[in-house]
């Protein structure tokens, strides 16, 4: 058995190349030796061959787990988008509470909506928590008149310094 390697991700095109080589040259072990991937990966990829043919070749396909409750997650994603379109912030606690509410209406048993599920859901849907930003100070009404002359003097000083040293 080859030594343990660090985890890597592979494109659909590479996986199909490995599959083709395995099918034409004597099996999964031959592909393992040629491409340096484990025989188990080759076996798994061969099971996914039809799906891999349907994906874009540059996609790093079939990584991570799929959702156990895709309908729940779609409804929750719609909730997030509605809240964001109304300029309302959504916290992970709100997400989890809404997910529990949706799971009850869908009669899903044993759904816990714990924090790790919430973060995996956000990753699957490409969502991120947004932080509100505020302007720390209110600028005075004459800030442009104050800053512009100072900025012009600074630029002139820098140009003089450059000419003296240059």
Biotite code that builds the C-alpha atoms (Angstrom):
import biotite.structure as struc

atoms = struc.array([
    struc.Atom([0.000, 0.000, 0.000], chain_id="A", res_id=1, res_name="UNK", atom_name="CA", element="C"),
    struc.Atom([1.424, 3.439, -0.901], chain_id="A", res_id=2, res_name="UNK", atom_name="CA", element="C"),
    struc.Atom([2.256, 5.904, 1.892], chain_id="A", res_id=3, res_name="UNK", atom_name="CA", element="C"),
    struc.Atom([-0.481, 8.220, 3.113], chain_id="A", res_id=4, res_name="UNK", atom_name="CA", element="C"),
    struc.Atom([-0.748, 11.432, 1.113], chain_id="A", res_id=5, res_name="UNK", atom_name="CA", element="C"),
    struc.Atom([-2.222, 14.778, 1.988], chain_id="A", res_id=6, res_name="UNK", atom_name="CA", element="C"),
    struc.Atom([-5.789, 15.316, 0.831], chain_id="A", res_id=7, res_name="UNK", atom_name="CA", element="C"),
    struc.Atom([-6.136, 16.600, -2.713], chain_id="A", res_id=8, res_name="UNK", atom_name="CA", element="C"),
    struc.Atom([-8.988, 17.551, -4.964], chain_id="A", res_id=9, res_name="UNK", atom_name="CA", element="C"),
    struc.Atom([-9.233, 16.512, -8.589], chain_id="A", res_id=10, res_name="UNK", atom_name="CA", element="C"),
    struc.Atom([-11.081, 17.894, -11.590], chain_id="A", res_id=11, res_name="UNK", atom_name="CA", element="C"),
    struc.Atom([-13.731, 15.876, -13.391], chain_id="A", res_id=12, res_name="UNK", atom_name="CA", element="C"),
    struc.Atom([-11.462, 15.777, -16.460], chain_id="A", res_id=13, res_name="UNK", atom_name="CA", element="C"),
    struc.Atom([-8.615, 14.205, -14.469], chain_id="A", res_id=14, res_name="UNK", atom_name="CA", element="C"),
    struc.Atom([-10.984, 11.654, -12.935], chain_id="A", res_id=15, res_name="UNK", atom_name="CA", element="C"),
    struc.Atom([-12.266, 10.679, -16.391], chain_id="A", res_id=16, res_name="UNK", atom_name="CA", element="C"),
    struc.Atom([-8.689, 10.341, -17.633], chain_id="A", res_id=17, res_name="UNK", atom_name="CA", element="C"),
    struc.Atom([-7.903, 7.993, -14.737], chain_id="A", res_id=18, res_name="UNK", atom_name="CA", element="C"),
    struc.Atom([-11.095, 5.987, -15.379], chain_id="A", res_id=19, res_name="UNK", atom_name="CA", element="C"),
    struc.Atom([-10.284, 5.610, -19.078], chain_id="A", res_id=20, res_name="UNK", atom_name="CA", element="C"),
    struc.Atom([-6.736, 4.490, -18.290], chain_id="A", res_id=21, res_name="UNK", atom_name="CA", element="C"),
    struc.Atom([-8.027, 1.958, -15.732], chain_id="A", res_id=22, res_name="UNK", atom_name="CA", element="C"),
    struc.Atom([-10.519, 0.518, -18.212], chain_id="A", res_id=23, res_name="UNK", atom_name="CA", element="C"),
    struc.Atom([-7.994, 0.243, -21.050], chain_id="A", res_id=24, res_name="UNK", atom_name="CA", element="C"),
    struc.Atom([-4.885, -0.882, -19.139], chain_id="A", res_id=25, res_name="UNK", atom_name="CA", element="C"),
    struc.Atom([-5.774, -3.604, -16.722], chain_id="A", res_id=26, res_name="UNK", atom_name="CA", element="C"),
    struc.Atom([-7.760, -2.098, -13.905], chain_id="A", res_id=27, res_name="UNK", atom_name="CA", element="C"),
    struc.Atom([-7.654, 0.160, -10.914], chain_id="A", res_id=28, res_name="UNK", atom_name="CA", element="C"),
    struc.Atom([-4.196, -0.833, -9.677], chain_id="A", res_id=29, res_name="UNK", atom_name="CA", element="C"),
    struc.Atom([-2.625, 0.132, -13.024], chain_id="A", res_id=30, res_name="UNK", atom_name="CA", element="C"),
    struc.Atom([-4.279, 3.545, -12.777], chain_id="A", res_id=31, res_name="UNK", atom_name="CA", element="C"),
    struc.Atom([-3.069, 3.874, -9.181], chain_id="A", res_id=32, res_name="UNK", atom_name="CA", element="C"),
    struc.Atom([0.534, 3.285, -10.256], chain_id="A", res_id=33, res_name="UNK", atom_name="CA", element="C"),
    struc.Atom([0.338, 5.622, -13.255], chain_id="A", res_id=34, res_name="UNK", atom_name="CA", element="C"),
    struc.Atom([-1.486, 8.575, -11.652], chain_id="A", res_id=35, res_name="UNK", atom_name="CA", element="C"),
    struc.Atom([-0.491, 8.224, -7.997], chain_id="A", res_id=36, res_name="UNK", atom_name="CA", element="C"),
    struc.Atom([-4.020, 8.075, -6.628], chain_id="A", res_id=37, res_name="UNK", atom_name="CA", element="C"),
    struc.Atom([-5.369, 5.346, -4.378], chain_id="A", res_id=38, res_name="UNK", atom_name="CA", element="C"),
    struc.Atom([-7.120, 2.344, -5.839], chain_id="A", res_id=39, res_name="UNK", atom_name="CA", element="C"),
    struc.Atom([-10.152, 3.192, -3.686], chain_id="A", res_id=40, res_name="UNK", atom_name="CA", element="C"),
    struc.Atom([-10.479, 6.586, -5.398], chain_id="A", res_id=41, res_name="UNK", atom_name="CA", element="C"),
    struc.Atom([-10.298, 4.963, -8.823], chain_id="A", res_id=42, res_name="UNK", atom_name="CA", element="C"),
    struc.Atom([-13.006, 2.484, -7.759], chain_id="A", res_id=43, res_name="UNK", atom_name="CA", element="C"),
    struc.Atom([-15.245, 5.296, -6.484], chain_id="A", res_id=44, res_name="UNK", atom_name="CA", element="C"),
    struc.Atom([-14.701, 7.397, -9.599], chain_id="A", res_id=45, res_name="UNK", atom_name="CA", element="C"),
    struc.Atom([-15.620, 4.467, -11.839], chain_id="A", res_id=46, res_name="UNK", atom_name="CA", element="C"),
    struc.Atom([-18.951, 4.259, -10.014], chain_id="A", res_id=47, res_name="UNK", atom_name="CA", element="C"),
    struc.Atom([-19.468, 7.989, -10.743], chain_id="A", res_id=48, res_name="UNK", atom_name="CA", element="C"),
    struc.Atom([-18.451, 7.757, -14.400], chain_id="A", res_id=49, res_name="UNK", atom_name="CA", element="C"),
    struc.Atom([-21.843, 8.688, -15.910], chain_id="A", res_id=50, res_name="UNK", atom_name="CA", element="C"),
    struc.Atom([-22.266, 11.681, -13.625], chain_id="A", res_id=51, res_name="UNK", atom_name="CA", element="C"),
    struc.Atom([-18.678, 12.812, -14.310], chain_id="A", res_id=52, res_name="UNK", atom_name="CA", element="C"),
    struc.Atom([-19.345, 12.790, -18.064], chain_id="A", res_id=53, res_name="UNK", atom_name="CA", element="C"),
    struc.Atom([-22.222, 15.211, -17.506], chain_id="A", res_id=54, res_name="UNK", atom_name="CA", element="C"),
    struc.Atom([-20.185, 17.751, -15.504], chain_id="A", res_id=55, res_name="UNK", atom_name="CA", element="C"),
    struc.Atom([-17.866, 20.462, -16.745], chain_id="A", res_id=56, res_name="UNK", atom_name="CA", element="C"),
    struc.Atom([-14.355, 19.003, -17.053], chain_id="A", res_id=57, res_name="UNK", atom_name="CA", element="C"),
    struc.Atom([-12.687, 21.735, -14.993], chain_id="A", res_id=58, res_name="UNK", atom_name="CA", element="C"),
    struc.Atom([-15.109, 21.282, -12.082], chain_id="A", res_id=59, res_name="UNK", atom_name="CA", element="C"),
    struc.Atom([-13.761, 19.649, -8.971], chain_id="A", res_id=60, res_name="UNK", atom_name="CA", element="C"),
    struc.Atom([-16.800, 17.439, -8.871], chain_id="A", res_id=61, res_name="UNK", atom_name="CA", element="C"),
    struc.Atom([-18.483, 15.488, -6.098], chain_id="A", res_id=62, res_name="UNK", atom_name="CA", element="C"),
    struc.Atom([-16.615, 16.895, -3.129], chain_id="A", res_id=63, res_name="UNK", atom_name="CA", element="C"),
    struc.Atom([-18.277, 17.168, 0.246], chain_id="A", res_id=64, res_name="UNK", atom_name="CA", element="C"),
    struc.Atom([-21.541, 15.727, 1.380], chain_id="A", res_id=65, res_name="UNK", atom_name="CA", element="C"),
    struc.Atom([-24.863, 16.379, -0.196], chain_id="A", res_id=66, res_name="UNK", atom_name="CA", element="C"),
    struc.Atom([-27.775, 17.625, 1.877], chain_id="A", res_id=67, res_name="UNK", atom_name="CA", element="C"),
    struc.Atom([-29.945, 15.094, 3.706], chain_id="A", res_id=68, res_name="UNK", atom_name="CA", element="C"),
    struc.Atom([-32.905, 17.465, 3.466], chain_id="A", res_id=69, res_name="UNK", atom_name="CA", element="C"),
    struc.Atom([-32.560, 19.389, 0.171], chain_id="A", res_id=70, res_name="UNK", atom_name="CA", element="C"),
    struc.Atom([-36.157, 20.710, 0.254], chain_id="A", res_id=71, res_name="UNK", atom_name="CA", element="C"),
    struc.Atom([-35.638, 22.123, 3.741], chain_id="A", res_id=72, res_name="UNK", atom_name="CA", element="C"),
    struc.Atom([-32.376, 23.754, 2.676], chain_id="A", res_id=73, res_name="UNK", atom_name="CA", element="C"),
    struc.Atom([-33.978, 25.274, -0.428], chain_id="A", res_id=74, res_name="UNK", atom_name="CA", element="C"),
    struc.Atom([-36.775, 26.775, 1.667], chain_id="A", res_id=75, res_name="UNK", atom_name="CA", element="C"),
    struc.Atom([-34.234, 28.093, 4.171], chain_id="A", res_id=76, res_name="UNK", atom_name="CA", element="C"),
    struc.Atom([-32.141, 29.608, 1.379], chain_id="A", res_id=77, res_name="UNK", atom_name="CA", element="C"),
    struc.Atom([-35.273, 31.356, 0.043], chain_id="A", res_id=78, res_name="UNK", atom_name="CA", element="C"),
    struc.Atom([-35.901, 32.721, 3.553], chain_id="A", res_id=79, res_name="UNK", atom_name="CA", element="C"),
    struc.Atom([-32.351, 34.130, 3.696], chain_id="A", res_id=80, res_name="UNK", atom_name="CA", element="C"),
    struc.Atom([-32.698, 35.746, 0.268], chain_id="A", res_id=81, res_name="UNK", atom_name="CA", element="C"),
    struc.Atom([-36.041, 37.311, 1.234], chain_id="A", res_id=82, res_name="UNK", atom_name="CA", element="C"),
    struc.Atom([-34.537, 38.732, 4.411], chain_id="A", res_id=83, res_name="UNK", atom_name="CA", element="C"),
    struc.Atom([-31.523, 40.111, 2.564], chain_id="A", res_id=84, res_name="UNK", atom_name="CA", element="C"),
    struc.Atom([-33.653, 41.668, -0.158], chain_id="A", res_id=85, res_name="UNK", atom_name="CA", element="C"),
    struc.Atom([-35.559, 43.457, 2.638], chain_id="A", res_id=86, res_name="UNK", atom_name="CA", element="C"),
    struc.Atom([-32.221, 44.709, 4.051], chain_id="A", res_id=87, res_name="UNK", atom_name="CA", element="C"),
    struc.Atom([-32.563, 42.589, 7.184], chain_id="A", res_id=88, res_name="UNK", atom_name="CA", element="C"),
    struc.Atom([-29.590, 40.878, 8.765], chain_id="A", res_id=89, res_name="UNK", atom_name="CA", element="C"),
    struc.Atom([-29.811, 37.129, 9.393], chain_id="A", res_id=90, res_name="UNK", atom_name="CA", element="C"),
    struc.Atom([-27.785, 35.479, 12.148], chain_id="A", res_id=91, res_name="UNK", atom_name="CA", element="C"),
    struc.Atom([-26.863, 31.816, 12.446], chain_id="A", res_id=92, res_name="UNK", atom_name="CA", element="C"),
    struc.Atom([-29.222, 31.557, 15.425], chain_id="A", res_id=93, res_name="UNK", atom_name="CA", element="C"),
    struc.Atom([-32.080, 32.842, 13.267], chain_id="A", res_id=94, res_name="UNK", atom_name="CA", element="C"),
    struc.Atom([-31.110, 30.367, 10.535], chain_id="A", res_id=95, res_name="UNK", atom_name="CA", element="C"),
    struc.Atom([-31.169, 27.481, 12.974], chain_id="A", res_id=96, res_name="UNK", atom_name="CA", element="C"),
    struc.Atom([-34.516, 28.506, 14.480], chain_id="A", res_id=97, res_name="UNK", atom_name="CA", element="C"),
    struc.Atom([-36.079, 28.921, 11.028], chain_id="A", res_id=98, res_name="UNK", atom_name="CA", element="C"),
    struc.Atom([-34.655, 25.532, 9.970], chain_id="A", res_id=99, res_name="UNK", atom_name="CA", element="C"),
    struc.Atom([-36.270, 23.885, 13.010], chain_id="A", res_id=100, res_name="UNK", atom_name="CA", element="C"),
    struc.Atom([-39.557, 25.594, 12.181], chain_id="A", res_id=101, res_name="UNK", atom_name="CA", element="C"),
    struc.Atom([-39.396, 24.379, 8.567], chain_id="A", res_id=102, res_name="UNK", atom_name="CA", element="C"),
    struc.Atom([-38.453, 20.849, 9.689], chain_id="A", res_id=103, res_name="UNK", atom_name="CA", element="C"),
    struc.Atom([-41.546, 20.701, 11.907], chain_id="A", res_id=104, res_name="UNK", atom_name="CA", element="C"),
    struc.Atom([-43.842, 21.772, 9.073], chain_id="A", res_id=105, res_name="UNK", atom_name="CA", element="C"),
    struc.Atom([-42.207, 19.157, 6.828], chain_id="A", res_id=106, res_name="UNK", atom_name="CA", element="C"),
    struc.Atom([-42.519, 16.522, 9.601], chain_id="A", res_id=107, res_name="UNK", atom_name="CA", element="C"),
    struc.Atom([-38.794, 15.718, 9.543], chain_id="A", res_id=108, res_name="UNK", atom_name="CA", element="C"),
    struc.Atom([-37.734, 13.519, 12.463], chain_id="A", res_id=109, res_name="UNK", atom_name="CA", element="C"),
    struc.Atom([-34.397, 13.864, 14.309], chain_id="A", res_id=110, res_name="UNK", atom_name="CA", element="C"),
    struc.Atom([-33.398, 17.193, 12.775], chain_id="A", res_id=111, res_name="UNK", atom_name="CA", element="C"),
    struc.Atom([-31.309, 19.173, 15.254], chain_id="A", res_id=112, res_name="UNK", atom_name="CA", element="C"),
    struc.Atom([-30.103, 22.257, 13.326], chain_id="A", res_id=113, res_name="UNK", atom_name="CA", element="C"),
    struc.Atom([-26.881, 22.405, 15.338], chain_id="A", res_id=114, res_name="UNK", atom_name="CA", element="C"),
    struc.Atom([-24.162, 24.996, 14.614], chain_id="A", res_id=115, res_name="UNK", atom_name="CA", element="C"),
    struc.Atom([-22.035, 22.632, 12.525], chain_id="A", res_id=116, res_name="UNK", atom_name="CA", element="C"),
    struc.Atom([-25.042, 21.775, 10.329], chain_id="A", res_id=117, res_name="UNK", atom_name="CA", element="C"),
    struc.Atom([-25.686, 25.506, 9.924], chain_id="A", res_id=118, res_name="UNK", atom_name="CA", element="C"),
    struc.Atom([-22.136, 26.227, 8.757], chain_id="A", res_id=119, res_name="UNK", atom_name="CA", element="C"),
    struc.Atom([-22.183, 23.270, 6.336], chain_id="A", res_id=120, res_name="UNK", atom_name="CA", element="C"),
    struc.Atom([-25.542, 24.502, 4.987], chain_id="A", res_id=121, res_name="UNK", atom_name="CA", element="C"),
    struc.Atom([-24.074, 27.961, 4.441], chain_id="A", res_id=122, res_name="UNK", atom_name="CA", element="C"),
    struc.Atom([-21.068, 26.468, 2.659], chain_id="A", res_id=123, res_name="UNK", atom_name="CA", element="C"),
    struc.Atom([-23.269, 24.294, 0.404], chain_id="A", res_id=124, res_name="UNK", atom_name="CA", element="C"),
    struc.Atom([-25.406, 27.294, -0.542], chain_id="A", res_id=125, res_name="UNK", atom_name="CA", element="C"),
    struc.Atom([-22.523, 29.768, -0.864], chain_id="A", res_id=126, res_name="UNK", atom_name="CA", element="C"),
    struc.Atom([-23.793, 31.963, 1.961], chain_id="A", res_id=127, res_name="UNK", atom_name="CA", element="C"),
    struc.Atom([-21.719, 34.024, 4.357], chain_id="A", res_id=128, res_name="UNK", atom_name="CA", element="C"),
    struc.Atom([-22.545, 35.961, 7.464], chain_id="A", res_id=129, res_name="UNK", atom_name="CA", element="C"),
    struc.Atom([-22.405, 39.640, 6.702], chain_id="A", res_id=130, res_name="UNK", atom_name="CA", element="C"),
    struc.Atom([-21.197, 42.133, 9.237], chain_id="A", res_id=131, res_name="UNK", atom_name="CA", element="C"),
    struc.Atom([-22.814, 45.513, 9.446], chain_id="A", res_id=132, res_name="UNK", atom_name="CA", element="C"),
    struc.Atom([-20.503, 48.411, 8.891], chain_id="A", res_id=133, res_name="UNK", atom_name="CA", element="C"),
    struc.Atom([-20.924, 51.913, 10.230], chain_id="A", res_id=134, res_name="UNK", atom_name="CA", element="C"),
    struc.Atom([-19.067, 55.124, 9.752], chain_id="A", res_id=135, res_name="UNK", atom_name="CA", element="C"),
    struc.Atom([-17.200, 55.706, 12.983], chain_id="A", res_id=136, res_name="UNK", atom_name="CA", element="C"),
    struc.Atom([-17.232, 59.503, 12.735], chain_id="A", res_id=137, res_name="UNK", atom_name="CA", element="C"),
    struc.Atom([-19.384, 62.065, 11.060], chain_id="A", res_id=138, res_name="UNK", atom_name="CA", element="C"),
    struc.Atom([-17.190, 64.210, 8.862], chain_id="A", res_id=139, res_name="UNK", atom_name="CA", element="C"),
    struc.Atom([-17.427, 67.973, 9.288], chain_id="A", res_id=140, res_name="UNK", atom_name="CA", element="C"),
    struc.Atom([-19.147, 69.936, 6.544], chain_id="A", res_id=141, res_name="UNK", atom_name="CA", element="C"),
    struc.Atom([-15.899, 71.676, 5.510], chain_id="A", res_id=142, res_name="UNK", atom_name="CA", element="C"),
    struc.Atom([-13.759, 68.500, 5.397], chain_id="A", res_id=143, res_name="UNK", atom_name="CA", element="C"),
    struc.Atom([-12.998, 68.831, 1.669], chain_id="A", res_id=144, res_name="UNK", atom_name="CA", element="C"),
    struc.Atom([-11.772, 72.406, 2.062], chain_id="A", res_id=145, res_name="UNK", atom_name="CA", element="C"),
    struc.Atom([-9.616, 71.306, 5.015], chain_id="A", res_id=146, res_name="UNK", atom_name="CA", element="C"),
    struc.Atom([-8.166, 68.145, 3.454], chain_id="A", res_id=147, res_name="UNK", atom_name="CA", element="C"),
    struc.Atom([-7.515, 69.383, -0.105], chain_id="A", res_id=148, res_name="UNK", atom_name="CA", element="C"),
    struc.Atom([-5.087, 72.219, 0.771], chain_id="A", res_id=149, res_name="UNK", atom_name="CA", element="C"),
    struc.Atom([-3.221, 69.916, 3.153], chain_id="A", res_id=150, res_name="UNK", atom_name="CA", element="C"),
    struc.Atom([-3.049, 67.183, 0.496], chain_id="A", res_id=151, res_name="UNK", atom_name="CA", element="C"),
    struc.Atom([-1.759, 69.639, -2.122], chain_id="A", res_id=152, res_name="UNK", atom_name="CA", element="C"),
    struc.Atom([0.992, 70.854, 0.247], chain_id="A", res_id=153, res_name="UNK", atom_name="CA", element="C"),
    struc.Atom([1.999, 67.260, 1.016], chain_id="A", res_id=154, res_name="UNK", atom_name="CA", element="C"),
    struc.Atom([2.243, 66.407, -2.700], chain_id="A", res_id=155, res_name="UNK", atom_name="CA", element="C"),
    struc.Atom([4.388, 69.495, -3.400], chain_id="A", res_id=156, res_name="UNK", atom_name="CA", element="C"),
    struc.Atom([6.681, 68.585, -0.493], chain_id="A", res_id=157, res_name="UNK", atom_name="CA", element="C"),
    struc.Atom([7.078, 65.003, -1.769], chain_id="A", res_id=158, res_name="UNK", atom_name="CA", element="C"),
    struc.Atom([7.894, 66.251, -5.276], chain_id="A", res_id=159, res_name="UNK", atom_name="CA", element="C"),
    struc.Atom([10.571, 68.612, -3.926], chain_id="A", res_id=160, res_name="UNK", atom_name="CA", element="C"),
    struc.Atom([12.089, 65.769, -1.897], chain_id="A", res_id=161, res_name="UNK", atom_name="CA", element="C"),
    struc.Atom([12.110, 63.539, -4.959], chain_id="A", res_id=162, res_name="UNK", atom_name="CA", element="C"),
    struc.Atom([13.857, 66.174, -7.133], chain_id="A", res_id=163, res_name="UNK", atom_name="CA", element="C"),
    struc.Atom([16.506, 66.834, -4.464], chain_id="A", res_id=164, res_name="UNK", atom_name="CA", element="C"),
    struc.Atom([17.346, 63.126, -4.108], chain_id="A", res_id=165, res_name="UNK", atom_name="CA", element="C"),
    struc.Atom([16.728, 62.128, -7.715], chain_id="A", res_id=166, res_name="UNK", atom_name="CA", element="C"),
])
